[in-house]
Amino acid sequence: MYMKKIVIFGGGSGLSQLLKGLKLFPVEITAVITVADNGKSTGRLRKELNIPAVGDISKVMISMGNVSSDLENLMNYRFTKSKSLGNHSIKNLLLAALLDLKGNFDEAIPILGKILDLKGTVLPLTEDSINLVGLTKDGKKIIGEAEVTKCIEKIEKVEYDRPFTVNPKIFKALEKADLIIFSSGSLLTSIVPHLIDKNLVKAINNAKADKMYICNLFTQPGETDDFTVLDHVNFLEKYLGKGGIDVVIANNLIMSSKLAKKYSVKEQKDPVILDMHEMDSRNIYVISDKLFTIEDGVYRHDSLKTGYLIFSYLMEGKKK
């Protein structure tokens, strides 16, 4: 039986949450992950071992794996009381060790994948150790993904600090894809970093598959303040080109809980408004529903419902 093939671009928590639900459906998933994170445990491992970032990859692999709660807890365990182990998670240490042993992600990831009984394929954007660079309106360069995230000045554009080689397996996956997805997550540090290489953008645009965007639930301070759903699409299309997004999945239910007010007052994050009339005028197909859930006191995408909406679109296409 032929299973539809999905290539999904992202990094970090947004993609991990989405994959928890999507992996339950009969589809072949290839997750493409950014490798420029330089913060916390991942950043220290990069400096000490001179390797690309392992944190987002290991996090996504856990979400795509078929693991018991005990194994998941073990993989996420950190030696918080040990100075020598530097508060590193087990999953980061394992992937870093495999990278040191094998010399590249191409050989290291499948070994960890067997341990986790991985349901799909995980591909790093590149094997090269690169850093994200943010350019402010006045031309200042902010070097490092963590520094870009913390920057209080408006970032106009992101690039990398050096030339790099895109993982060739990504191009092959795009040729066979039935759907290409840009995950929810930080536009500047999780999604757009995939759209900096012109050859990769060309391959995405030339692929026969529709291009779908899973819109964020909330705006991000200093990055997407006051952004509507269409503003998010327009931001992506600055890199993809006009008409680069065919379909969007977005939340359409107002959030009015105490938690939503806390997000607004304390974190300057506001729910992203679905501007349906403007989306229609751009001929972008919109799938809207109540997409959020609350987990451990945090708003997240409902992974199962979002996965179902993606699968339904993949099987049925646009409903007239």
C-alpha positions as CSV (number, residue, x, y, z in Angstrom):
1,M,0.0,0.0,0.0
2,Y,1.4,3.4,-1.0
3,M,1.6,5.9,1.8
4,K,1.7,9.6,1.1
5,K,5.0,11.3,1.7
6,I,5.4,14.4,3.8
7,V,8.5,16.6,4.1
8,I,8.2,19.0,7.1
9,F,10.6,21.8,7.9
10,G,11.1,23.1,11.4
11,G,13.1,22.9,14.6
12,G,12.5,22.7,18.3
13,S,9.3,22.6,20.3
14,G,6.8,23.6,17.6
15,L,7.8,20.8,15.3
16,S,8.1,18.2,18.1
17,Q,4.6,18.9,19.3
18,L,3.2,18.6,15.8
19,L,5.0,15.3,15.1
20,K,3.6,13.6,18.2
21,G,0.2,13.6,16.5
22,L,1.2,13.3,12.8
23,K,3.2,10.2,13.4
24,L,0.0,8.3,14.4
25,F,-1.3,8.6,10.8
26,P,-0.3,6.3,7.9
27,V,2.1,8.7,6.2
28,E,5.8,8.7,5.5
29,I,7.4,11.6,7.4
30,T,10.7,13.2,6.6
31,A,11.5,15.9,9.2
32,V,14.2,18.5,8.2
33,I,15.8,20.2,11.2
34,T,17.8,23.3,11.7
35,V,21.3,22.8,13.3
36,A,22.3,26.4,14.2
37,D,21.1,26.5,17.8
38,N,23.9,27.8,20.1
39,G,22.1,28.1,23.4
40,K,22.2,26.2,26.7
41,S,23.3,22.5,26.6
42,T,23.5,22.4,22.8
43,G,25.6,25.5,22.6
44,R,28.1,24.2,25.1
45,L,28.4,20.9,23.3
46,R,29.0,22.8,20.0
47,K,31.8,24.8,21.5
48,E,33.5,21.9,23.3
49,L,33.2,19.4,20.4
50,N,33.0,21.6,17.3
51,I,29.8,20.0,16.1
52,P,26.5,21.2,14.6
53,A,23.6,21.6,17.1
54,V,22.2,18.3,18.4
55,G,19.4,19.6,20.6
56,D,16.6,20.2,18.1
57,I,17.4,16.9,16.3
58,S,17.4,14.8,19.5
59,K,14.1,16.5,20.7
60,V,12.4,15.8,17.3
61,M,13.6,12.2,17.4
62,I,12.0,11.6,20.8
63,S,8.7,13.0,19.5
64,M,8.9,10.7,16.4
65,G,9.9,7.7,18.3
66,N,7.9,4.8,19.7
67,V,9.2,5.0,23.2
68,S,7.9,4.1,26.7
69,S,7.5,6.9,29.3
70,D,10.4,5.5,31.2
71,L,12.7,5.6,28.1
72,E,11.5,9.1,27.3
73,N,12.1,10.3,30.8
74,L,15.6,8.7,30.7
75,M,16.4,10.5,27.4
76,N,15.3,13.8,28.8
77,Y,17.1,13.4,32.1
78,R,19.7,16.1,33.0
79,F,22.4,15.8,35.6
80,T,21.4,19.1,37.3
81,K,23.7,18.5,40.3
82,S,26.8,17.7,38.3
83,K,29.2,20.4,37.2
84,S,31.2,18.1,35.0
85,L,28.2,16.9,33.1
86,G,27.0,20.5,32.6
87,N,23.3,20.0,32.8
88,H,23.3,18.1,29.5
89,S,20.4,15.9,28.7
90,I,21.0,12.2,28.0
91,K,19.6,12.4,24.5
92,N,22.0,15.3,23.6
93,L,25.0,13.4,25.1
94,L,24.1,10.2,23.1
95,L,23.7,12.0,19.8
96,A,26.9,14.0,20.4
97,A,28.7,10.8,21.3
98,L,27.5,9.1,18.1
99,L,28.4,12.1,16.1
100,D,31.9,11.9,17.5
101,L,32.1,8.2,16.8
102,K,30.7,8.2,13.3
103,G,31.8,11.6,12.2
104,N,28.5,12.7,10.7
105,F,24.7,12.8,11.3
106,D,24.1,10.5,8.3
107,E,25.5,7.6,10.2
108,A,24.8,8.7,13.8
109,I,21.0,9.4,13.5
110,P,20.0,5.9,12.3
111,I,21.7,4.3,15.3
112,L,19.8,6.5,17.8
113,G,16.7,6.0,15.6
114,K,16.9,2.2,16.2
115,I,17.0,2.8,20.0
116,L,14.0,5.1,19.8
117,D,12.1,3.0,17.2
118,L,11.8,6.1,15.0
119,K,8.6,6.4,12.9
120,G,10.0,8.3,10.0
121,T,13.2,10.0,8.8
122,V,15.1,12.9,10.4
123,L,17.5,14.9,8.3
124,P,19.6,17.8,9.5
125,L,19.6,20.8,7.2
126,T,23.4,20.4,6.9
127,E,26.3,18.5,8.3
128,D,28.2,21.8,8.6
129,S,28.6,23.7,11.8
130,I,27.0,27.1,11.0
131,N,25.7,30.0,13.0
132,L,22.6,32.1,12.3
133,V,23.1,35.8,11.8
134,G,20.4,38.4,12.3
135,L,20.5,41.7,10.5
136,T,18.8,44.7,12.2
137,K,17.2,47.6,10.3
138,D,20.3,49.7,10.9
139,G,22.6,47.0,9.6
140,K,23.9,45.6,12.9
141,K,24.8,41.9,12.8
142,I,23.5,39.7,15.7
143,I,25.5,36.5,15.6
144,G,24.0,33.3,17.1
145,E,20.5,31.8,17.2
146,A,20.2,32.4,20.9
147,E,21.3,36.1,20.5
148,V,18.8,36.6,17.6
149,T,16.0,35.3,19.9
150,K,17.0,37.7,22.7
151,C,17.6,40.7,20.5
152,I,15.3,43.6,21.4
153,E,15.9,45.3,18.1
154,K,13.8,44.4,15.1
155,I,15.5,41.8,13.0
156,E,14.9,42.5,9.3
157,K,16.6,39.4,7.8
158,V,18.5,36.3,8.8
159,E,21.5,34.6,7.1
160,Y,24.3,32.3,8.0
161,D,27.9,33.2,8.9
162,R,29.4,31.0,6.3
163,P,28.6,29.0,3.1
164,F,27.2,25.6,3.8
165,T,26.2,22.4,1.9
166,V,22.5,21.4,2.2
167,N,22.0,17.8,3.0
168,P,21.5,16.2,-0.5
169,K,18.9,13.8,0.9
170,I,16.5,16.7,1.4
171,F,16.4,17.4,-2.4
172,K,15.5,13.7,-3.1
173,A,12.8,13.8,-0.4
174,L,11.3,17.0,-2.0
175,E,11.1,15.3,-5.4
176,K,9.0,12.5,-4.0
177,A,6.9,14.5,-1.5
178,D,3.1,14.7,-1.7
179,L,3.0,17.5,0.8
180,I,5.6,20.0,2.0
181,I,4.9,21.6,5.4
182,F,6.4,24.5,7.3
183,S,5.8,23.8,10.9
184,S,4.7,26.1,13.7
185,G,7.6,27.7,15.6
186,S,9.7,30.7,15.5
187,L,9.8,32.2,12.0
188,L,13.2,33.7,12.4
189,T,15.0,30.8,14.1
190,S,13.1,27.6,13.2
191,I,11.5,28.1,9.7
192,V,13.3,30.8,7.7
193,P,16.7,29.2,8.4
194,H,15.6,26.5,5.9
195,L,14.9,29.2,3.3
196,I,18.2,30.9,3.1
197,D,19.8,28.6,0.6
198,K,18.6,29.6,-2.9
199,N,19.0,26.1,-4.4
200,L,16.8,24.6,-1.6
201,V,14.2,27.3,-2.1
202,K,14.2,26.6,-5.8
203,A,13.7,22.9,-5.1
204,I,10.8,23.6,-2.7
205,N,9.1,25.8,-5.3
206,N,9.6,23.4,-8.1
207,A,8.3,20.4,-6.2
208,K,4.9,19.1,-7.3
209,A,3.6,19.0,-3.7
210,D,1.4,21.7,-2.2
211,K,3.2,23.9,0.4
212,M,1.4,24.1,3.7
213,Y,2.0,26.4,6.7
214,I,0.9,25.5,10.2
215,C,0.4,29.0,11.7
216,N,1.6,29.9,15.2
217,L,-1.0,30.3,18.0
218,F,0.7,33.4,19.4
219,T,2.8,36.3,18.3
220,Q,6.4,36.5,19.5
221,P,7.7,39.6,21.1
222,G,10.1,41.6,18.9
223,E,9.6,39.2,16.1
224,T,6.0,39.0,15.0
225,D,4.3,41.7,17.1
226,D,0.7,42.3,15.9
227,F,1.1,39.7,13.1
228,T,-2.1,38.2,11.7
229,V,-2.1,34.8,9.9
230,L,-1.6,36.6,6.6
231,D,1.4,38.5,8.0
232,H,3.0,35.2,8.9
233,V,2.5,34.0,5.3
234,N,3.8,37.2,3.9
235,F,7.0,36.9,6.0
236,L,7.6,33.4,4.7
237,E,7.0,34.5,1.1
238,K,9.7,37.1,1.4
239,Y,12.0,34.1,1.2
240,L,9.9,31.7,-0.8
241,G,8.5,34.2,-3.3
242,K,5.0,35.4,-3.9
243,G,2.5,32.5,-4.0
244,G,4.9,30.2,-2.2
245,I,2.2,29.0,0.3
246,D,-0.8,27.1,-1.0
247,V,-2.6,26.2,2.2
248,V,-2.6,27.3,5.8
249,I,-3.9,25.6,9.0
250,A,-4.8,28.2,11.6
251,N,-6.6,28.5,14.9
252,N,-10.0,30.2,14.7
253,L,-11.2,30.1,18.3
254,I,-10.7,33.1,20.6
255,M,-8.5,32.4,23.7
256,S,-10.0,34.1,26.7
257,S,-8.5,32.2,29.6
258,K,-6.5,33.6,32.5
259,L,-3.5,31.9,30.9
260,A,-4.1,33.9,27.7
261,K,-4.2,37.1,29.7
262,K,-0.9,36.1,31.4
263,Y,0.7,35.6,28.0
264,S,-0.4,39.0,26.9
265,V,0.5,41.0,30.1
266,K,3.7,39.2,31.3
267,E,5.1,37.8,28.0
268,Q,3.8,40.3,25.4
269,K,2.4,37.4,23.4
270,D,-1.0,37.8,21.8
271,P,-3.2,35.2,19.9
272,V,-2.7,35.3,16.2
273,I,-5.8,36.6,14.5
274,L,-7.1,34.8,11.4
275,D,-7.9,37.5,8.8
276,M,-10.0,35.3,6.6
277,H,-11.2,38.0,4.1
278,E,-7.6,39.0,3.4
279,M,-6.6,35.3,3.0
280,D,-9.4,34.7,0.5
281,S,-8.3,37.7,-1.5
282,R,-4.9,36.1,-1.8
283,N,-6.4,32.8,-3.0
284,I,-4.8,30.9,-0.1
285,Y,-6.8,27.8,1.0
286,V,-7.4,28.0,4.8
287,I,-8.2,25.1,7.1
288,S,-9.4,26.6,10.4
289,D,-10.4,25.0,13.7
290,K,-9.8,25.1,17.4
291,L,-6.2,24.0,17.3
292,F,-5.0,24.7,20.9
293,T,-4.7,22.7,24.0
294,I,-3.1,23.5,27.4
295,E,-0.3,21.2,28.5
296,D,1.6,21.8,31.8
297,G,0.3,25.4,31.9
298,V,1.4,26.2,28.4
299,Y,-0.6,26.7,25.2
300,R,0.3,24.2,22.5
301,H,-1.1,23.0,19.2
302,D,-3.4,20.0,19.7
303,S,-1.1,17.5,18.0
304,L,-3.7,14.9,17.3
305,K,-6.3,17.3,15.8
306,T,-3.6,19.1,13.7
307,G,-2.3,15.8,12.5
308,Y,-5.8,14.8,11.5
309,L,-6.3,18.0,9.6
310,I,-3.0,17.5,7.7
311,F,-3.9,13.9,6.9
312,S,-7.4,14.8,5.7
313,Y,-6.0,17.4,3.4
314,L,-3.4,15.0,2.1
315,M,-6.1,12.4,1.3
316,E,-8.9,14.7,0.1
317,G,-7.3,17.9,-1.1
318,K,-9.1,21.2,-1.2
319,K,-12.8,21.0,-0.5
320,K,-14.8,23.2,-2.8
